[in-house]
Amino acid sequence: MTMQIALSVGQQFEIERFSRAIDATADTGELRSIAKQLLQAWHTQKAATNWVISQQMAPRQALVDGVD
């Protein structure tokens, strides 16, 4: 079962902005550039999410390991 995550208004705006840019572009070079920007943003978000998870797990792991 997958859980839906609500997007902020700002995130929805960015999705709409990129969607319109893609729809308005016939130039394959520009589409390639947009795709690369989206890929970079996606991986940056994944890295940030993983960092937050590791930061939240670190205090718990310290308790398990007996470190204060």
PDB file with one MODEL, atoms N, CA, C and O in Angstrom:
MODEL        1
ATOM      1  N   MET A   1       0.844  -1.172   0.000  1.00  0.00           N
ATOM      2  CA  MET A   1       0.000   0.000   0.000  1.00  0.00           C
ATOM      3  C   MET A   1       0.896   1.243   0.000  1.00  0.00           C
ATOM      4  O   MET A   1       1.776   1.378   0.850  1.00  0.00           O
ATOM      5  N   THR A   2       0.671   2.139  -0.945  1.00  0.00           N
ATOM      6  CA  THR A   2       1.463   3.357  -0.997  1.00  0.00           C
ATOM      7  C   THR A   2       0.707   4.499  -0.343  1.00  0.00           C
ATOM      8  O   THR A   2      -0.512   4.617  -0.461  1.00  0.00           O
ATOM      9  N   MET A   3       1.467   5.334   0.350  1.00  0.00           N
ATOM     10  CA  MET A   3       0.880   6.472   1.042  1.00  0.00           C
ATOM     11  C   MET A   3       1.086   7.716   0.182  1.00  0.00           C
ATOM     12  O   MET A   3       2.197   7.973  -0.283  1.00  0.00           O
ATOM     13  N   GLN A   4       0.034   8.479  -0.027  1.00  0.00           N
ATOM     14  CA  GLN A   4       0.132   9.725  -0.768  1.00  0.00           C
ATOM     15  C   GLN A   4       0.729  10.799   0.129  1.00  0.00           C
ATOM     16  O   GLN A   4       0.334  10.947   1.286  1.00  0.00           O
ATOM     17  N   ILE A   5       1.665  11.532  -0.406  1.00  0.00           N
ATOM     18  CA  ILE A   5       2.278  12.636   0.312  1.00  0.00           C
ATOM     19  C   ILE A   5       1.753  13.923  -0.308  1.00  0.00           C
ATOM     20  O   ILE A   5       1.828  14.113  -1.522  1.00  0.00           O
ATOM     21  N   ALA A   6       1.230  14.790   0.519  1.00  0.00           N
ATOM     22  CA  ALA A   6       0.676  16.052   0.026  1.00  0.00           C
ATOM     23  C   ALA A   6       1.802  16.992  -0.379  1.00  0.00           C
ATOM     24  O   ALA A   6       2.784  17.152   0.345  1.00  0.00           O
ATOM     25  N   LEU A   7       1.649  17.604  -1.531  1.00  0.00           N
ATOM     26  CA  LEU A   7       2.618  18.578  -2.000  1.00  0.00           C
ATOM     27  C   LEU A   7       2.213  19.963  -1.535  1.00  0.00           C
ATOM     28  O   LEU A   7       1.028  20.281  -1.440  1.00  0.00           O
ATOM     29  N   SER A   8       3.209  20.778  -1.248  1.00  0.00           N
ATOM     30  CA  SER A   8       2.932  22.160  -0.864  1.00  0.00           C
ATOM     31  C   SER A   8       2.473  22.938  -2.099  1.00  0.00           C
ATOM     32  O   SER A   8       2.627  22.473  -3.228  1.00  0.00           O
ATOM     33  N   VAL A   9       1.919  24.106  -1.875  1.00  0.00           N
ATOM     34  CA  VAL A   9       1.496  24.961  -2.985  1.00  0.00           C
ATOM     35  C   VAL A   9       2.708  25.309  -3.854  1.00  0.00           C
ATOM     36  O   VAL A   9       2.611  25.323  -5.081  1.00  0.00           O
ATOM     37  N   GLY A  10       3.840  25.587  -3.219  1.00  0.00           N
ATOM     38  CA  GLY A  10       5.060  25.889  -3.961  1.00  0.00           C
ATOM     39  C   GLY A  10       5.503  24.739  -4.849  1.00  0.00           C
ATOM     40  O   GLY A  10       5.921  24.952  -5.987  1.00  0.00           O
ATOM     41  N   GLN A  11       5.412  23.519  -4.329  1.00  0.00           N
ATOM     42  CA  GLN A  11       5.775  22.346  -5.114  1.00  0.00           C
ATOM     43  C   GLN A  11       4.811  22.147  -6.281  1.00  0.00           C
ATOM     44  O   GLN A  11       5.226  21.821  -7.393  1.00  0.00           O
ATOM     45  N   GLN A  12       3.530  22.343  -6.019  1.00  0.00           N
ATOM     46  CA  GLN A  12       2.543  22.232  -7.091  1.00  0.00           C
ATOM     47  C   GLN A  12       2.808  23.279  -8.175  1.00  0.00           C
ATOM     48  O   GLN A  12       2.665  23.000  -9.365  1.00  0.00           O
ATOM     49  N   PHE A  13       3.192  24.480  -7.754  1.00  0.00           N
ATOM     50  CA  PHE A  13       3.514  25.546  -8.684  1.00  0.00           C
ATOM     51  C   PHE A  13       4.704  25.153  -9.565  1.00  0.00           C
ATOM     52  O   PHE A  13       4.676  25.355 -10.778  1.00  0.00           O
ATOM     53  N   GLU A  14       5.745  24.592  -8.949  1.00  0.00           N
ATOM     54  CA  GLU A  14       6.923  24.175  -9.709  1.00  0.00           C
ATOM     55  C   GLU A  14       6.574  23.079 -10.710  1.00  0.00           C
ATOM     56  O   GLU A  14       7.068  23.096 -11.837  1.00  0.00           O
ATOM     57  N   ILE A  15       5.737  22.137 -10.319  1.00  0.00           N
ATOM     58  CA  ILE A  15       5.306  21.085 -11.235  1.00  0.00           C
ATOM     59  C   ILE A  15       4.582  21.694 -12.423  1.00  0.00           C
ATOM     60  O   ILE A  15       4.841  21.329 -13.570  1.00  0.00           O
ATOM     61  N   GLU A  16       3.681  22.615 -12.150  1.00  0.00           N
ATOM     62  CA  GLU A  16       2.938  23.273 -13.223  1.00  0.00           C
ATOM     63  C   GLU A  16       3.876  24.079 -14.114  1.00  0.00           C
ATOM     64  O   GLU A  16       3.721  24.081 -15.335  1.00  0.00           O
ATOM     65  N   ARG A  17       4.846  24.762 -13.512  1.00  0.00           N
ATOM     66  CA  ARG A  17       5.798  25.568 -14.281  1.00  0.00           C
ATOM     67  C   ARG A  17       6.613  24.694 -15.229  1.00  0.00           C
ATOM     68  O   ARG A  17       6.762  25.027 -16.404  1.00  0.00           O
ATOM     69  N   PHE A  18       7.139  23.584 -14.729  1.00  0.00           N
ATOM     70  CA  PHE A  18       7.905  22.680 -15.578  1.00  0.00           C
ATOM     71  C   PHE A  18       7.018  22.020 -16.630  1.00  0.00           C
ATOM     72  O   PHE A  18       7.438  21.846 -17.773  1.00  0.00           O
ATOM     73  N   SER A  19       5.799  21.655 -16.252  1.00  0.00           N
ATOM     74  CA  SER A  19       4.878  21.044 -17.211  1.00  0.00           C
ATOM     75  C   SER A  19       4.598  21.986 -18.375  1.00  0.00           C
ATOM     76  O   SER A  19       4.594  21.566 -19.533  1.00  0.00           O
ATOM     77  N   ARG A  20       4.367  23.241 -18.070  1.00  0.00           N
ATOM     78  CA  ARG A  20       4.117  24.233 -19.127  1.00  0.00           C
ATOM     79  C   ARG A  20       5.352  24.457 -19.985  1.00  0.00           C
ATOM     80  O   ARG A  20       5.247  24.611 -21.202  1.00  0.00           O
ATOM     81  N   ALA A  21       6.513  24.474 -19.359  1.00  0.00           N
ATOM     82  CA  ALA A  21       7.755  24.648 -20.118  1.00  0.00           C
ATOM     83  C   ALA A  21       7.955  23.476 -21.079  1.00  0.00           C
ATOM     84  O   ALA A  21       8.358  23.674 -22.225  1.00  0.00           O
ATOM     85  N   ILE A  22       7.676  22.274 -20.620  1.00  0.00           N
ATOM     86  CA  ILE A  22       7.802  21.088 -21.474  1.00  0.00           C
ATOM     87  C   ILE A  22       6.803  21.162 -22.622  1.00  0.00           C
ATOM     88  O   ILE A  22       7.161  20.933 -23.777  1.00  0.00           O
ATOM     89  N   ASP A  23       5.554  21.480 -22.304  1.00  0.00           N
ATOM     90  CA  ASP A  23       4.510  21.560 -23.335  1.00  0.00           C
ATOM     91  C   ASP A  23       4.815  22.629 -24.380  1.00  0.00           C
ATOM     92  O   ASP A  23       4.467  22.473 -25.550  1.00  0.00           O
ATOM     93  N   ALA A  24       5.460  23.709 -23.962  1.00  0.00           N
ATOM     94  CA  ALA A  24       5.720  24.827 -24.867  1.00  0.00           C
ATOM     95  C   ALA A  24       6.998  24.638 -25.695  1.00  0.00           C
ATOM     96  O   ALA A  24       7.306  25.474 -26.545  1.00  0.00           O
ATOM     97  N   THR A  25       7.736  23.564 -25.462  1.00  0.00           N
ATOM     98  CA  THR A  25       9.041  23.391 -26.096  1.00  0.00           C
ATOM     99  C   THR A  25       9.003  22.340 -27.194  1.00  0.00           C
ATOM    100  O   THR A  25       8.605  21.197 -26.971  1.00  0.00           O
ATOM    101  N   ALA A  26       9.421  22.748 -28.371  1.00  0.00           N
ATOM    102  CA  ALA A  26       9.553  21.810 -29.489  1.00  0.00           C
ATOM    103  C   ALA A  26      11.025  21.478 -29.730  1.00  0.00           C
ATOM    104  O   ALA A  26      11.342  20.490 -30.391  1.00  0.00           O
ATOM    105  N   ASP A  27      11.909  22.296 -29.199  1.00  0.00           N
ATOM    106  CA  ASP A  27      13.350  22.141 -29.377  1.00  0.00           C
ATOM    107  C   ASP A  27      13.853  20.979 -28.510  1.00  0.00           C
ATOM    108  O   ASP A  27      13.740  21.017 -27.285  1.00  0.00           O
ATOM    109  N   THR A  28      14.403  19.957 -29.154  1.00  0.00           N
ATOM    110  CA  THR A  28      14.862  18.787 -28.401  1.00  0.00           C
ATOM    111  C   THR A  28      16.009  19.122 -27.448  1.00  0.00           C
ATOM    112  O   THR A  28      16.122  18.518 -26.382  1.00  0.00           O
ATOM    113  N   GLY A  29      16.845  20.063 -27.816  1.00  0.00           N
ATOM    114  CA  GLY A  29      17.934  20.471 -26.936  1.00  0.00           C
ATOM    115  C   GLY A  29      17.407  21.101 -25.662  1.00  0.00           C
ATOM    116  O   GLY A  29      17.924  20.850 -24.573  1.00  0.00           O
ATOM    117  N   GLU A  30      16.378  21.921 -25.803  1.00  0.00           N
ATOM    118  CA  GLU A  30      15.781  22.546 -24.624  1.00  0.00           C
ATOM    119  C   GLU A  30      15.062  21.507 -23.765  1.00  0.00           C
ATOM    120  O   GLU A  30      15.115  21.564 -22.536  1.00  0.00           O
ATOM    121  N   LEU A  31      14.388  20.557 -24.418  1.00  0.00           N
ATOM    122  CA  LEU A  31      13.736  19.477 -23.656  1.00  0.00           C
ATOM    123  C   LEU A  31      14.774  18.652 -22.891  1.00  0.00           C
ATOM    124  O   LEU A  31      14.543  18.245 -21.752  1.00  0.00           O
ATOM    125  N   ARG A  32      15.904  18.414 -23.528  1.00  0.00           N
ATOM    126  CA  ARG A  32      16.993  17.692 -22.863  1.00  0.00           C
ATOM    127  C   ARG A  32      17.466  18.448 -21.629  1.00  0.00           C
ATOM    128  O   ARG A  32      17.708  17.854 -20.579  1.00  0.00           O
ATOM    129  N   SER A  33      17.596  19.761 -21.766  1.00  0.00           N
ATOM    130  CA  SER A  33      18.032  20.594 -20.648  1.00  0.00           C
ATOM    131  C   SER A  33      17.020  20.548 -19.500  1.00  0.00           C
ATOM    132  O   SER A  33      17.401  20.436 -18.335  1.00  0.00           O
ATOM    133  N   ILE A  34      15.744  20.632 -19.832  1.00  0.00           N
ATOM    134  CA  ILE A  34      14.690  20.556 -18.808  1.00  0.00           C
ATOM    135  C   ILE A  34      14.728  19.192 -18.116  1.00  0.00           C
ATOM    136  O   ILE A  34      14.614  19.106 -16.894  1.00  0.00           O
ATOM    137  N   ALA A  35      14.888  18.132 -18.905  1.00  0.00           N
ATOM    138  CA  ALA A  35      14.944  16.782 -18.332  1.00  0.00           C
ATOM    139  C   ALA A  35      16.125  16.650 -17.372  1.00  0.00           C
ATOM    140  O   ALA A  35      16.001  16.032 -16.315  1.00  0.00           O
ATOM    141  N   LYS A  36      17.258  17.224 -17.734  1.00  0.00           N
ATOM    142  CA  LYS A  36      18.434  17.165 -16.859  1.00  0.00           C
ATOM    143  C   LYS A  36      18.215  17.956 -15.576  1.00  0.00           C
ATOM    144  O   LYS A  36      18.648  17.531 -14.505  1.00  0.00           O
ATOM    145  N   GLN A  37      17.543  19.107 -15.675  1.00  0.00           N
ATOM    146  CA  GLN A  37      17.224  19.885 -14.476  1.00  0.00           C
ATOM    147  C   GLN A  37      16.317  19.092 -13.543  1.00  0.00           C
ATOM    148  O   GLN A  37      16.517  19.076 -12.329  1.00  0.00           O
ATOM    149  N   LEU A  38      15.319  18.434 -14.126  1.00  0.00           N
ATOM    150  CA  LEU A  38      14.394  17.633 -13.322  1.00  0.00           C
ATOM    151  C   LEU A  38      15.109  16.442 -12.682  1.00  0.00           C
ATOM    152  O   LEU A  38      14.851  16.109 -11.526  1.00  0.00           O
ATOM    153  N   LEU A  39      16.004  15.804 -13.434  1.00  0.00           N
ATOM    154  CA  LEU A  39      16.769  14.684 -12.898  1.00  0.00           C
ATOM    155  C   LEU A  39      17.647  15.129 -11.734  1.00  0.00           C
ATOM    156  O   LEU A  39      17.731  14.448 -10.712  1.00  0.00           O
ATOM    157  N   GLN A  40      18.300  16.283 -11.898  1.00  0.00           N
ATOM    158  CA  GLN A  40      19.135  16.830 -10.826  1.00  0.00           C
ATOM    159  C   GLN A  40      18.292  17.146  -9.591  1.00  0.00           C
ATOM    160  O   GLN A  40      18.684  16.826  -8.468  1.00  0.00           O
ATOM    161  N   ALA A  41      17.134  17.773  -9.802  1.00  0.00           N
ATOM    162  CA  ALA A  41      16.251  18.116  -8.683  1.00  0.00           C
ATOM    163  C   ALA A  41      15.760  16.861  -7.967  1.00  0.00           C
ATOM    164  O   ALA A  41      15.699  16.827  -6.738  1.00  0.00           O
ATOM    165  N   TRP A  42      15.416  15.846  -8.724  1.00  0.00           N
ATOM    166  CA  TRP A  42      14.926  14.594  -8.137  1.00  0.00           C
ATOM    167  C   TRP A  42      16.003  13.951  -7.268  1.00  0.00           C
ATOM    168  O   TRP A  42      15.729  13.537  -6.142  1.00  0.00           O
ATOM    169  N   HIS A  43      17.225  13.867  -7.787  1.00  0.00           N
ATOM    170  CA  HIS A  43      18.296  13.228  -7.012  1.00  0.00           C
ATOM    171  C   HIS A  43      18.734  14.084  -5.829  1.00  0.00           C
ATOM    172  O   HIS A  43      19.122  13.551  -4.790  1.00  0.00           O
ATOM    173  N   THR A  44      18.676  15.397  -5.976  1.00  0.00           N
ATOM    174  CA  THR A  44      18.978  16.278  -4.846  1.00  0.00           C
ATOM    175  C   THR A  44      17.954  16.067  -3.735  1.00  0.00           C
ATOM    176  O   THR A  44      18.309  16.014  -2.558  1.00  0.00           O
ATOM    177  N   GLN A  45      16.682  15.947  -4.114  1.00  0.00           N
ATOM    178  CA  GLN A  45      15.628  15.703  -3.129  1.00  0.00           C
ATOM    179  C   GLN A  45      15.814  14.353  -2.451  1.00  0.00           C
ATOM    180  O   GLN A  45      15.633  14.239  -1.239  1.00  0.00           O
ATOM    181  N   LYS A  46      16.173  13.329  -3.219  1.00  0.00           N
ATOM    182  CA  LYS A  46      16.429  12.012  -2.629  1.00  0.00           C
ATOM    183  C   LYS A  46      17.575  12.079  -1.624  1.00  0.00           C
ATOM    184  O   LYS A  46      17.490  11.499  -0.541  1.00  0.00           O
ATOM    185  N   ALA A  47      18.649  12.788  -1.981  1.00  0.00           N
ATOM    186  CA  ALA A  47      19.796  12.914  -1.078  1.00  0.00           C
ATOM    187  C   ALA A  47      19.395  13.654   0.195  1.00  0.00           C
ATOM    188  O   ALA A  47      19.796  13.269   1.293  1.00  0.00           O
ATOM    189  N   ALA A  48      18.607  14.710   0.047  1.00  0.00           N
ATOM    190  CA  ALA A  48      18.167  15.476   1.217  1.00  0.00           C
ATOM    191  C   ALA A  48      17.281  14.616   2.119  1.00  0.00           C
ATOM    192  O   ALA A  48      17.408  14.658   3.343  1.00  0.00           O
ATOM    193  N   THR A  49      16.398  13.849   1.520  1.00  0.00           N
ATOM    194  CA  THR A  49      15.523  12.962   2.292  1.00  0.00           C
ATOM    195  C   THR A  49      16.348  11.924   3.053  1.00  0.00           C
ATOM    196  O   THR A  49      16.112  11.681   4.236  1.00  0.00           O
ATOM    197  N   ASN A  50      17.310  11.318   2.369  1.00  0.00           N
ATOM    198  CA  ASN A  50      18.168  10.324   3.030  1.00  0.00           C
ATOM    199  C   ASN A  50      18.966  10.948   4.167  1.00  0.00           C
ATOM    200  O   ASN A  50      19.160  10.317   5.206  1.00  0.00           O
ATOM    201  N   TRP A  51      19.435  12.191   3.981  1.00  0.00           N
ATOM    202  CA  TRP A  51      20.183  12.875   5.034  1.00  0.00           C
ATOM    203  C   TRP A  51      19.300  13.114   6.251  1.00  0.00           C
ATOM    204  O   TRP A  51      19.725  12.881   7.383  1.00  0.00           O
ATOM    205  N   VAL A  52      18.072  13.579   6.024  1.00  0.00           N
ATOM    206  CA  VAL A  52      17.146  13.833   7.142  1.00  0.00           C
ATOM    207  C   VAL A  52      16.863  12.531   7.882  1.00  0.00           C
ATOM    208  O   VAL A  52      16.850  12.509   9.113  1.00  0.00           O
ATOM    209  N   ILE A  53      16.639  11.462   7.154  1.00  0.00           N
ATOM    210  CA  ILE A  53      16.377  10.162   7.793  1.00  0.00           C
ATOM    211  C   ILE A  53      17.580   9.739   8.620  1.00  0.00           C
ATOM    212  O   ILE A  53      17.422   9.267   9.745  1.00  0.00           O
ATOM    213  N   SER A  54      18.780   9.904   8.077  1.00  0.00           N
ATOM    214  CA  SER A  54      19.976   9.490   8.829  1.00  0.00           C
ATOM    215  C   SER A  54      20.170  10.352  10.075  1.00  0.00           C
ATOM    216  O   SER A  54      20.616   9.849  11.107  1.00  0.00           O
ATOM    217  N   GLN A  55      19.840  11.643   9.994  1.00  0.00           N
ATOM    218  CA  GLN A  55      19.946  12.519  11.161  1.00  0.00           C
ATOM    219  C   GLN A  55      18.947  12.133  12.243  1.00  0.00           C
ATOM    220  O   GLN A  55      19.246  12.217  13.434  1.00  0.00           O
ATOM    221  N   GLN A  56      17.778  11.715  11.830  1.00  0.00           N
ATOM    222  CA  GLN A  56      16.772  11.318  12.811  1.00  0.00           C
ATOM    223  C   GLN A  56      17.085   9.955  13.403  1.00  0.00           C
ATOM    224  O   GLN A  56      16.714   9.675  14.543  1.00  0.00           O
ATOM    225  N   MET A  57      17.758   9.112  12.649  1.00  0.00           N
ATOM    226  CA  MET A  57      18.113   7.786  13.143  1.00  0.00           C
ATOM    227  C   MET A  57      19.354   7.834  14.030  1.00  0.00           C
ATOM    228  O   MET A  57      19.514   6.974  14.896  1.00  0.00           O
ATOM    229  N   ALA A  58      20.234   8.812  13.841  1.00  0.00           N
ATOM    230  CA  ALA A  58      21.486   8.892  14.593  1.00  0.00           C
ATOM    231  C   ALA A  58      21.270   8.948  16.102  1.00  0.00           C
ATOM    232  O   ALA A  58      21.933   8.199  16.820  1.00  0.00           O
ATOM    233  N   PRO A  59      20.372   9.802  16.628  1.00  0.00           N
ATOM    234  CA  PRO A  59      20.170   9.806  18.081  1.00  0.00           C
ATOM    235  C   PRO A  59      19.639   8.470  18.601  1.00  0.00           C
ATOM    236  O   PRO A  59      20.012   8.026  19.686  1.00  0.00           O
ATOM    237  N   ARG A  60      18.783   7.845  17.834  1.00  0.00           N
ATOM    238  CA  ARG A  60      18.252   6.535  18.249  1.00  0.00           C
ATOM    239  C   ARG A  60      19.345   5.483  18.243  1.00  0.00           C
ATOM    240  O   ARG A  60      19.429   4.657  19.152  1.00  0.00           O
ATOM    241  N   GLN A  61      20.188   5.517  17.207  1.00  0.00           N
ATOM    242  CA  GLN A  61      21.273   4.550  17.125  1.00  0.00           C
ATOM    243  C   GLN A  61      22.258   4.771  18.267  1.00  0.00           C
ATOM    244  O   GLN A  61      22.789   3.803  18.812  1.00  0.00           O
ATOM    245  N   ALA A  62      22.514   6.026  18.642  1.00  0.00           N
ATOM    246  CA  ALA A  62      23.417   6.331  19.758  1.00  0.00           C
ATOM    247  C   ALA A  62      22.871   5.734  21.052  1.00  0.00           C
ATOM    248  O   ALA A  62      23.638   5.238  21.877  1.00  0.00           O
ATOM    249  N   LEU A  63      21.565   5.778  21.233  1.00  0.00           N
ATOM    250  CA  LEU A  63      20.965   5.177  22.421  1.00  0.00           C
ATOM    251  C   LEU A  63      21.132   3.663  22.424  1.00  0.00           C
ATOM    252  O   LEU A  63      21.404   3.060  23.462  1.00  0.00           O
ATOM    253  N   VAL A  64      20.965   3.052  21.243  1.00  0.00           N
ATOM    254  CA  VAL A  64      21.143   1.612  21.131  1.00  0.00           C
ATOM    255  C   VAL A  64      22.588   1.221  21.384  1.00  0.00           C
ATOM    256  O   VAL A  64      22.867   0.203  22.017  1.00  0.00           O
ATOM    257  N   ASP A  65      23.505   2.041  20.884  1.00  0.00           N
ATOM    258  CA  ASP A  65      24.939   1.753  21.043  1.00  0.00           C
ATOM    259  C   ASP A  65      25.468   2.143  22.421  1.00  0.00           C
ATOM    260  O   ASP A  65      26.598   1.797  22.765  1.00  0.00           O
ATOM    261  N   GLY A  66      24.669   2.859  23.217  1.00  0.00           N
ATOM    262  CA  GLY A  66      25.095   3.295  24.529  1.00  0.00           C
ATOM    263  C   GLY A  66      25.961   4.533  24.527  1.00  0.00           C
ATOM    264  O   GLY A  66      26.686   4.791  25.487  1.00  0.00           O
ATOM    265  N   VAL A  67      25.890   5.311  23.437  1.00  0.00           N
ATOM    266  CA  VAL A  67      26.661   6.544  23.320  1.00  0.00           C
ATOM    267  C   VAL A  67      25.768   7.710  23.673  1.00  0.00           C
ATOM    268  O   VAL A  67      24.619   7.758  23.235  1.00  0.00           O
ATOM    269  N   ASP A  68      26.267   8.653  24.455  1.00  0.00           N
ATOM    270  CA  ASP A  68      25.493   9.848  24.808  1.00  0.00           C
ATOM    271  C   ASP A  68      25.879  11.009  23.971  1.00  0.00           C
ATOM    272  O   ASP A  68      25.328  12.098  24.134  1.00  0.00           O
TER     273      ASP A  68
ENDMDL
END
